[in-house]
Amino acid sequence: MNRYLIYILFFSLVACIGDLSRDKAVDYLEQTSMRIEDPERHYFPIIRGAILKTAFKFYNTGDHPLVLKDVNTSCGCTNVQYSPGLISPGSYGEIYIEYNSGKNIGHVEFYIDVYANLDTVFKKTIKFDINVVTGADYTRDYEEVYNEFLKGQNAEYKKKGYYTELDGQVKY
């Protein structure tokens, strides 16, 4: 118990003095291990412009306090907040993620790198993917586009240079 009190005092002292940044203070902590609950997720499709909010729970599975040094996302459309401070052995913290789908369409994958005072690897990675779809009023479905093409209403396709193969002949 006294050991953890020393860690807390050391970390608090470093934060108050300001000579060392938080990143440097984490480098001086003893290494530990961590487990992220369900680190790879697949979400149901969402309509473009919707916001997905989720949380990932992580556990300190080691013998020393765990401190997250940094959490980086692979896309600017994802905001992250995480539990600050020391996570004592056997305790847990959470990483909160908010994804804004306004600038994406189709299948997208995201990676979140979690840096901490870990013993075997310097980071853990969280991954999630999602399919961003447009609303029905925004775009026509493929069958509608194809049927319009077959009916001869293909002037817009001729302008754009699209073509399809019908009856073995390439038609423009």
N, C-alpha and C positions, 0 to 999 in steps of 0.2 A: 504494500500500500504506500509506503514512503517513497518508493521508486517513482510511482505515478505522480505523486505530489511534487517531486523534484522536476519531472518532465513539464508539468504544468507551470511551475515557477520559472523554469528556464525559458519556456516559450513565451510566457508573459513578460519576462524581463527583456528578452530580445525585441518583442513588439513595442515595449515602452521606450527603450533606448533609441531605436530607429537606426542604429548603425548597420544592422543586417536586415535585409528585406525578408519577407515571409518565406520566399523561395530558399534563401540561404539557411534560414532556421530549420526548415524541413530537412535539408541535407544533413544536419547534425543529429537528427533523431535516429534512434536505432531502427533497423529495418524490421518490417512485419509482413504479414500476408493479408490478402483481402479476397473476398468472393462476392461477385455481383450476381444477384438473383435474376435469372432469365435474361442474360446479356444479348440475346439475339431474338428479335421479335419481327413478326410479319403482321401488318395492320390491314384491316378491310379498306376498300377504296373509299376515298373522300372526294367531295365536290371541290373543284378548284376555288381557292379563296378561303376555304375553311381552315380552322386552326386546330391542330392536334396537340393536346396537353397530356403528358404522361410522366411517370416517375419510375426510376430504377432504384431499388433498395440494394445497398452494399453492406457487407459485414466485415468486421475486423476479426479474422480467424487466427491471428498471430498472438504473440505473447507481449507485444509492446504497443503503445498508442499509435494509431493511424492518423495521418494528416494528409488531406488532398492538397497537392502542390498546385495543380492546374487541371482544367478540364477544357479541351479544345474540340470544336465541331468541324465537320468537313464542309459545312455550307453556312453561309451567312443568314440563311432563312431559318436557322435553328438557334434559339436562345437557350442558355443553360444557367441554372442556379444550383448550388450544392451546399451540403451541410458544412459550415465552417468549424474550425477548431479541432480539438482532439477527439477521436473516436476510441474509446477504451476497448481493450480486448473483450470479445464476446458481444459488444454493442454494434449498433448499425447506424447508418446515415442514409440520406436519400439524395439523388440527383434528379432535379426537375427539368424536363425538356418541354419546350413549346415550339412547334413547327408551324410555320405559316406557308400554306400551299399556293399562295397567290401568284408566284412566279414559276411554278413548275406544272408540267402536264405529263402524264404517262407514268411508267414505273420509275421510282427514284429510290436510291439507297443512301443511307447516312451512316457515318462512323463518328463516334465520340470517343476520344482518347482521354483516359483518366490517369494523371500522373500523381504518384504518391510515394511515400517512403516504403517501397516494397522490396522484398528480399530477393526474389528470383528474376523478376523482369521489372523494368522501370515504368511500365505502363500497363493498363488493362484497357480493352476496347469494347465498347458497346456498339451494337449494330441494329438498325431497324430499317425496314423498307415499307413502302406504301405505294399504292397506285392512285394517282391523282386523275380524276375524270372531269370532263366538262359537263355542264348541265345540258339537258335535252334541247333547250331553246338556243343553245350556243352553236351547236354544230349538227350537221346531218349524220345519220348513221350510214355505214358503208353500203348496206343494201339499198338505201334510197339513192345514194350517189350512183351506184352501178345501174339501177333501173332507169334513172334519168339518162345515163349514157346510152343504154340500149334503145331508148325511145328516140334518139337522135337529138336530144337537147344537150349537145356536147360542145357548143360554141366556146364556152369558157375553158374547156379542156384543150381545144385546138390552139387557143391563144397561149396557153401555158406549156404546150408541148407534151402533154400526157398522152399515153397511148395504151391500148390493150390488144390482146391477140384474140380474135374471134374467127372461128372456122378455119384455123390454120393460116389466116392472113393477118398481117399487122395493119390495123386501121388507125388513122389519126383523127 
